[in-house]
Amino acid sequence: MNEGTNVQVNKKKTFHKTINTKFTKDATLSLRAKGLMIYLLSMPDNWKGQLYQITTGSSDTPYGVKTAMKELVEKGYAMRKWNDKVDGQFQGSYYIISDTREFSNETS
């Protein structure tokens, strides 16, 4: 080999995240809910988004995402919280996601 030969490596930029995958073995969760969990847990820490934004990067429908999110709440992997009232009106809600069953299935 000629000593003047250069080697160039072209790598795609990759982003790695460690995710606790124990929930993927939970037989009570559908594949849709497991996929949504993986997607959400792969987001940056403290990521905030809208449910409709999730569907823009997938072939799933908003109804499908809402169904999967409802399942995660029912199984204790997510909790729906309501924003404070302003002038007696709720100002929407948000979800908190966990990779373990840490929430009861009740909304707060």
Buried (B, 14 or more C-beta within 10 A) or exposed (E): EEEEEEEEEEEEEEEEEEEEEEBBEBEEBBEBBBBBBBBBBEEEEEEEEEEEEBBEEEEBEEEBBBBBBEBBBBBBBBBBEEEEEEEEEEEEEEBEBBBEBEBEEEEE
